[in-house]
Amino acid sequence: MHKERERRPAVPSARPAPPGTPAQPVPVALHTVLTLVARSEAASRAEIARRSGLARSTVGHQIDELLRRGIITETVVGQSVRGRPPRTLTISPEAGTLAVVFVSPEATGVAVTDLNGDLIAQDTLDLRVETGPDTLLPAVAERVRTLLTEHGRTGSPVRQVVVGLPAPVDFVRGCPVRPPIMPGWDGFPVAARMTELLGAPTLVDNDVNLMALGEAERGTGGDVPLLCLSVGTGIGAGLVTAEGTVHRGADGAAGDVGHTRVPGHDEVLCACGKTGCLEAVASCRAILAALDMPEHTPDDPAHGLRLLCERLANGDAQALHEVGRAGVEIGEVVAMLVLAFNPRTLILSGPVADACDELLASIRAVVYRRALSLATRKLVITTSQLGARAGLIGAVVLAVQQTFSPDGVGRLLGSAR
């Protein structure tokens, strides 16, 4: 979503093929050439031959095929005293469009980009997750189509859709699983529905996984492995591995740390139906309850959070105390995550972390006290520099990764002219 392309997302190895047009087999040489161009690792025929080890004639043949299909472009970038003038290879802006959606409890973000991940347009819809999938998803698809029309992209087909949800997600099936704050969404085939609406393969992922991808790709100091911890209405974590891919676990449940049991709080009921969960004890919702502040009003779903942030900004002692208490509880769980995954970077995200340093300081103190020095001596613990943009950026990263994966390239070749 930015013009600067200093780092390209890693192209993952085999992953489940999403619903959509079946992928055709892709010649290894062609995929190698396209991947080098897509990741900005090589921008000329000679450079591609050098980095890939392929013969120049083979490289030339693959480039000519990609040019013919309109997937890449070759631009003269200067003059040559003798011989062929220098040319640069890039992904064609007209090769296709990516559409990404990031659903939060309060609103829904939508963005469209080219295949490089460069932003074309974005918008925020006043659609809360309680709206339900039957209303929200068609409205989002219609807004995507409107954005494409408004920006002259109706002739540029949507190649990949990514949807982020504030819920546990079955990544293979493309649906949320027993989401505690999303009535009507359990098991809903989000991927299949968006594929039907926009005519493109769709991936559905947990919101914090996408935030972690965004932080790893565009955040400051986001060295991998990177652990992103989001503290909001719920508490979740996303881990980006050293290879640049998300660790989702066997069934997509990795990172659902908000339902880790916190000793000494067995009387506290969580929205999931269990008791003593970290989310019930230390989330923003729990902090508001401890301060006897309403979470929302009929007209303002973020009423409580806004007032809490104002109190924190004004140095309210009681509010700071409750945030610090929550930070200690969260820190105990995070310390275990640090020992289990040994991340290089820990990013803390959420409205409270943005409003004051108390949450970060409390979590940092517990992690350094509880985790072993080998796991913390190079660990950077900081707050998000991307804020609310991290999820949409991460969705674009995932969409680019999938587009230039073997399956994605197969579909791209099968539909390109």
C-alpha positions in Angstrom: 0.0 0.0 0.0 3.0 2.2 -0.2 5.2 3.3 -3.1 8.4 2.4 -1.4 9.2 -1.3 -2.0 12.3 -1.9 0.1 11.3 -5.3 1.2 9.2 -7.8 -0.7 7.1 -10.4 1.1 8.4 -13.9 0.9 6.6 -16.1 -1.6 5.5 -19.0 0.5 5.8 -22.7 -0.4 2.9 -24.9 -0.9 -0.3 -23.8 0.8 -3.9 -24.9 0.3 -5.3 -23.6 -3.0 -8.3 -21.3 -2.3 -11.5 -21.7 -4.2 -11.6 -20.1 -7.7 -10.3 -20.8 -11.1 -8.1 -24.0 -11.1 -4.4 -23.3 -11.5 -2.6 -24.6 -14.6 0.8 -26.1 -14.2 3.6 -23.5 -14.2 7.0 -24.1 -15.8 9.7 -23.8 -13.1 11.7 -21.3 -15.2 8.7 -19.1 -15.8 7.8 -19.0 -12.1 11.4 -18.3 -11.2 11.6 -15.3 -13.6 8.3 -13.9 -12.5 9.1 -14.3 -8.8 12.4 -12.4 -9.2 10.6 -9.5 -11.0 7.6 -9.5 -8.5 9.9 -9.3 -5.5 12.1 -6.6 -7.1 15.1 -8.9 -6.8 16.0 -8.5 -10.5 14.9 -5.9 -13.0 16.8 -6.8 -16.2 17.2 -9.9 -18.4 20.9 -10.1 -17.5 20.3 -9.7 -13.8 17.6 -12.4 -13.9 20.0 -14.8 -15.7 22.7 -14.1 -13.2 20.5 -14.6 -10.1 18.5 -17.6 -11.3 21.3 -19.5 -13.0 19.1 -19.9 -16.1 20.5 -19.6 -19.6 20.0 -16.2 -21.2 18.0 -17.7 -24.0 15.7 -19.4 -21.5 15.2 -16.1 -19.6 14.5 -14.3 -22.8 11.8 -16.9 -23.8 10.1 -16.6 -20.4 10.1 -12.8 -20.4 8.7 -12.7 -23.9 5.9 -15.0 -22.8 5.1 -12.8 -19.8 5.2 -9.7 -22.0 2.9 -11.3 -24.5 0.4 -12.1 -21.7 0.6 -8.5 -20.3 1.8 -9.7 -16.9 5.0 -7.7 -17.0 6.3 -4.6 -18.8 9.7 -3.7 -20.1 10.6 0.0 -20.0 13.5 1.8 -21.5 15.2 3.7 -18.7 18.0 5.5 -20.4 20.2 5.8 -23.4 23.0 3.5 -24.5 26.0 4.7 -26.4 26.1 1.4 -28.2 24.0 -1.7 -28.3 20.5 -2.1 -26.8 19.4 0.7 -24.4 18.9 -0.4 -20.7 15.5 -1.6 -19.9 13.7 -2.3 -16.6 11.2 -5.2 -16.0 8.3 -4.6 -13.7 4.9 -6.1 -13.0 2.4 -4.5 -15.3 0.0 -2.1 -13.5 -2.8 -3.5 -15.8 -2.1 -7.1 -15.0 -4.7 -7.2 -12.3 -6.0 -5.8 -9.1 -6.0 -7.0 -5.5 -8.9 -6.4 -3.1 -8.5 -6.6 0.7 -11.0 -6.2 3.5 -10.3 -5.8 7.2 -13.3 -6.2 9.5 -13.0 -4.8 13.0 -15.7 -4.7 15.7 -16.3 -1.0 15.0 -15.8 -0.6 11.2 -14.7 -2.3 8.0 -11.7 -1.2 5.9 -11.5 -1.8 2.2 -8.6 -1.3 -0.2 -7.7 -2.1 -3.8 -4.1 -2.2 -5.1 -2.2 -3.3 -8.2 -0.3 -6.6 -8.2 2.7 -4.8 -6.8 0.7 -4.0 -3.7 0.7 -0.3 -4.5 -2.4 1.4 -3.3 -5.1 2.5 -5.8 -7.9 3.4 -3.4 -9.2 2.7 0.1 -12.3 3.4 2.1 -13.8 2.8 5.6 -17.3 1.6 5.8 -19.5 2.2 8.8 -20.3 -1.5 9.0 -19.8 -3.2 12.4 -19.2 -6.9 12.7 -22.6 -7.4 14.3 -24.1 -6.5 10.9 -23.6 -10.1 10.0 -22.0 -11.7 6.9 -25.2 -11.7 4.8 -25.3 -7.9 4.9 -21.6 -7.0 5.4 -20.0 -9.0 2.6 -22.3 -7.9 -0.3 -21.8 -4.3 0.9 -18.1 -4.7 0.9 -18.1 -6.3 -2.6 -20.2 -3.4 -3.9 -17.8 -0.9 -2.5 -14.8 -2.7 -4.1 -16.6 -2.5 -7.5 -17.3 1.2 -6.9 -13.7 1.9 -6.1 -12.5 0.1 -9.2 -15.0 2.0 -11.4 -14.1 5.4 -9.8 -10.4 4.8 -10.5 -10.7 3.4 -14.0 -9.9 -0.2 -13.1 -12.9 -1.9 -14.5 -10.8 -3.6 -17.2 -8.3 -4.8 -14.6 -9.6 -8.1 -13.2 -9.5 -8.8 -9.5 -6.9 -11.6 -9.1 -7.0 -12.1 -5.3 -9.2 -11.2 -2.4 -8.1 -11.3 1.3 -10.5 -10.8 4.2 -9.3 -10.2 7.8 -11.7 -11.1 10.7 -11.5 -10.5 14.4 -12.0 -14.2 15.1 -10.4 -17.6 15.1 -10.3 -18.6 11.4 -10.1 -22.0 9.7 -7.6 -20.9 7.0 -8.2 -23.9 4.7 -12.0 -23.7 4.7 -12.0 -19.8 4.8 -14.5 -19.4 7.6 -14.6 -18.2 11.2 -14.9 -20.7 14.0 -17.0 -20.0 17.1 -16.2 -16.3 17.2 -17.2 -14.9 20.6 -18.0 -11.4 19.4 -19.5 -12.2 15.9 -23.0 -13.5 16.1 -24.1 -15.2 12.9 -20.6 -15.7 11.6 -19.7 -19.2 13.0 -18.9 -21.5 10.1 -20.1 -19.0 7.5 -18.2 -19.7 4.2 -16.7 -16.2 3.9 -14.1 -17.2 1.3 -16.7 -18.9 -1.0 -19.1 -16.0 -0.7 -16.5 -13.4 -1.6 -15.3 -15.5 -4.5 -18.9 -15.6 -5.7 -19.3 -11.9 -5.3 -16.0 -10.7 -6.8 -15.1 -13.6 -9.1 -11.7 -14.1 -7.6 -10.1 -16.6 -5.2 -10.3 -15.5 -1.6 -8.3 -16.1 1.5 -9.7 -15.4 5.0 -7.3 -14.9 8.0 -7.4 -13.8 11.6 -7.0 -10.0 12.0 -3.9 -10.2 14.2 -2.1 -12.5 11.7 -2.6 -9.8 9.1 -1.4 -7.1 11.5 1.7 -9.1 12.2 2.4 -9.4 8.4 1.9 -5.7 8.0 4.3 -4.9 10.9 6.9 -7.3 9.5 6.7 -5.7 6.0 6.2 -2.0 6.7 6.7 -1.4 10.5 9.8 0.2 11.9 12.3 -2.2 13.5 10.1 -5.1 12.4 12.9 -7.8 12.3 11.6 -11.4 12.1 10.6 -13.6 13.7 8.0 -11.0 14.8 5.3 -11.4 17.4 2.4 -8.9 17.2 0.2 -8.7 20.3 -3.1 -6.8 19.9 -4.9 -5.7 23.0 -8.4 -4.4 22.3 -11.9 -5.8 22.8 -10.1 -9.1 22.8 -6.4 -10.1 23.0 -4.7 -12.0 20.2 -1.2 -12.7 18.9 0.2 -13.2 15.4 3.7 -14.7 14.6 5.6 -14.1 11.4 8.4 -16.6 11.1 12.0 -15.9 9.9 10.9 -17.0 6.4 8.3 -14.2 6.3 5.2 -16.4 6.6 2.5 -16.6 9.3 2.5 -19.4 11.8 -1.1 -20.5 12.0 -0.8 -23.9 13.6 -2.6 -27.1 12.5 -6.1 -25.7 12.5 -5.6 -21.9 12.4 -5.9 -21.6 16.2 -2.3 -20.4 16.8 -2.1 -17.0 18.5 -5.5 -17.2 20.3 -3.8 -16.3 23.5 -6.8 -14.3 24.9 -8.2 -17.5 26.2 -5.2 -18.6 28.1 -6.2 -19.3 31.8 -4.9 -16.7 34.3 -4.5 -18.1 37.8 -6.5 -16.5 40.5 -9.4 -15.3 38.3 -11.6 -18.4 38.1 -14.6 -16.4 39.0 -14.4 -14.1 35.9 -16.6 -15.3 33.1 -15.3 -14.9 29.5 -17.3 -14.3 26.4 -16.1 -17.7 25.2 -18.0 -19.4 28.1 -15.0 -20.4 30.1 -13.7 -18.6 33.2 -10.4 -17.0 34.0 -9.4 -16.2 30.4 -6.7 -13.5 29.9 -9.2 -11.6 27.7 -11.8 -11.5 30.4 -9.2 -10.2 32.9 -7.0 -7.8 30.9 -8.6 -6.7 27.6 -9.8 -3.2 27.1 -13.3 -4.4 27.8 -12.1 -5.8 31.2 -10.3 -2.5 32.0 -13.5 -0.5 31.2 -15.5 -2.9 33.5 -13.0 -2.4 36.3 -13.4 1.4 36.0 -17.2 1.1 35.8 -17.2 2.7 32.4 -19.8 1.7 29.7 -18.2 0.1 26.7 -20.5 1.7 24.1 -23.6 3.8 23.6 -26.3 3.3 21.0 -24.7 5.9 18.8 -21.1 5.3 19.5 -19.6 1.8 19.6 -16.2 3.2 20.7 -17.5 5.4 23.5 -15.8 3.6 26.3 -12.4 3.3 24.6 -12.4 7.0 23.7 -13.1 8.1 27.2 -10.5 5.7 28.6 -7.9 7.0 26.3 -8.8 10.6 27.3 -8.4 9.6 31.0 -5.0 8.0 30.3 -3.8 11.0 28.3 -4.8 13.2 31.3 -2.8 11.0 33.7 -5.8 9.7 35.6 -4.3 7.6 38.4 -7.1 5.0 38.6 -7.1 4.4 34.9 -3.3 4.1 34.8 -3.4 1.7 37.7 -5.9 -0.6 35.9 -3.9 -0.5 32.7 -0.7 -1.4 34.6 -2.5 -4.3 36.3 -3.7 -5.6 33.0 -0.2 -5.3 31.6 1.2 -7.5 34.4 -1.3 -10.2 33.6 -0.6 -10.0 29.8 3.1 -9.9 30.5 3.0 -13.3 32.2 1.4 -14.9 29.1 3.7 -13.0 26.7 6.8 -14.2 28.6 5.7 -17.8 27.8 5.3 -16.9 24.2 8.8 -15.3 24.1 10.2 -18.5 25.5 8.3 -20.7 23.1 8.9 -18.8 19.9 12.0 -16.6 20.6 10.9 -13.7 18.4 13.3 -10.9 17.5 10.6 -8.2 17.7 7.5 -7.9 19.9 5.0 -5.3 18.6 2.2 -4.1 21.0 -0.9 -2.8 19.2 -4.2 -1.4 20.3 -5.8 1.8 21.5 -4.6 1.7 25.0 -1.0 1.1 23.9 -1.3 4.1 21.7 -2.7 6.3 24.4 -0.1 5.8 27.1 3.2 3.9 27.9 1.8 2.2 31.0 0.7 -1.0 29.2 4.0 -1.3 27.3 6.1 -0.7 30.4 4.2 -3.3 32.5 4.4 -6.0 29.8 8.1 -5.2 29.1 9.0 -5.4 32.8 7.3 -8.8 33.3 8.8 -10.3 30.1 12.3 -9.3 31.0 11.9 -10.6 34.5 10.2 -13.9 33.6 11.8 -15.0 30.3 15.4 -16.3 30.1 18.1 -13.9 29.1 18.9 -15.9 25.9 15.4 -15.2 24.6 15.4 -11.5 25.6 18.9 -10.2 25.1 18.2 -9.1 21.5 14.4 -8.8 21.8 12.9 -5.4 20.8 9.6 -4.7 22.6 7.8 -1.7 21.2 4.5 -0.3 20.1 3.1 -0.3 16.6 4.0 2.5 14.2 1.4 1.6 11.7 -1.6 1.6 14.1 -4.9 0.9 12.4 -3.2 0.6 9.0 -1.3 -2.6 9.9 -4.1 -5.0 9.2 -4.9 -3.7 5.7 -1.2 -3.6 4.9 -0.8 -7.2 6.0 -3.8 -8.2 3.9 -2.1 -6.7 0.9 1.1 -8.6 1.8 -0.8 -11.9 1.9 -2.6 -11.1 -1.3 0.7 -10.4 -3.1 2.2 -13.6 -1.6 -0.7 -15.7 -2.9 -0.8 -14.1 -6.3 2.8 -15.0 -7.0 2.8 -18.4 -5.3 2.8 -21.4 -7.7 -1.0 -21.8 -7.5 -1.5 -18.0 -8.0 0.8 -17.8 -11.0 -1.0 -20.8 -12.5 -4.3 -19.0 -12.2 -2.7 -15.7 -13.5 -1.3 -17.5 -16.6 -4.6 -19.3 -17.2 -6.6 -16.1 -17.3 -4.1 -13.7 -18.9 -4.3 -13.1 -22.6 
